[in-house]
Amino acid sequence: MQSGINTEKCGRPKPSAWWTASVLAVSLVYSYMTVSMHVDRLGLNYLERGIQIERHRAVLEKTAKDPWQYRLMSEYVTEAGIRVAKALDIHNPHATAFVFTRYAQGLLIFLACFLYYTMLGLPRAHAVVGVTLLALGMSNADYGSDLQFNTYFDVLFYLAAAMLILAGRYVWIVPLSAIAALNRETAGLIPFMAAAVCLWKRRTEGRSESDATRCMIVSAGALGAFLLVLVGVRLTLGPRELFIPYGHEPGLALLKYNLLRRVTWVRLLATLGVTPLLAAVAEARRRLPVELRAWVWAVVPIWILVHAFMSVMAETRLFLVPFALVFIPGAMFLLKPAETETVG
């Protein structure tokens, strides 16, 4: 089961040493920029002795609320960093480990985005512009937020899933989904990314029924692995009191709170810009690769609906997954010259 994007047929040369060095440098700079802006707004005391460390300890001590208590992976990763910093006798070990973790996450996200965008068929220059848009959006996505390691790991997991699917490595979605379940419950759409691509290709490209069946089996296995880990963690740790954001119960009360606040729309515009609109126009004009078209419908509507009813939309870090995965590359395909397009 191979991707509809064939890099040899696209005629794109392999990345030169200059391009590799340039992308790495840009990613390092953008990671430094986005994390530094966030850390400056929070302050050192917030990280070393404030809410950031309190929330971290609450998860480790099993006193956090639902859903924070079940987002284990990011906290154990940062705890390992804290122990290393203490062993090295680094001043402010908690803040040092927290900041280093976010630097590493940012660097990996920007590098993964560049690779993902080129795998989709975008020219390298367009991919760099896309990475720049993501960096600008991430710089404005810290409203009401601490460093939120699980959110950025979530972005990485979705980008990894997209690249595995584009490379035709569907079977790796199964372990990826299991690991992602330890990080955040919002990774539950990853198995549907593979299924959506299989069904879309079956309908538009006439792929064989056997290929589609094998792909759907893998997708079902990925969903099963995700649910097994997710439910297993919750059963092991037991029920927790539900976190109520700003005193508004999830559901219609929170939806009303989201829609009627001016800050919701200001923050969404500051983070996403007009990329959702451009991506929608690109989809309407059939200018997207088949994989990206599948993810427009498999990920974006559900993601927006769930977060509108269950979270505070002004905290726009929650929309970085569709931003990086769909909106930015969709916008880039609309702006890409038609004569150079390569659509799967």
Secondary structure, 3 states (H helix, E strand, C coil): CCCCCCHHHHCCCCCCHHHHHHHHHHHHHHHHHHHHHHHHHHCHHHHHCCHHHHHHHHHHCCCCCECHHHCHHHHHHHHHHHHHHHHCCCCCHHHHHHHHHHHHHHHHHHHHHHHHHHHHCCCHHHHHHHHHHHHHHHHCCCCCCCCCHHHHHHHHHHHHHHHHHHCCCHHHHHHHHHHHHCCCHHHHHHHHHHHHHHHHHHHHCCCCHHHHHHHHHHHHHHHHHHHHHHHHHHHHHCCCCECCHHHCCCCHHHHHHHHCCHHHHHHHHHHHCCHHHHHHHHHHCCCCCHHHHHHHHHCHHHHHHHHHHHCCCCCHHHHHHHHHHHHHHHHHHHHCCHHHCCCC
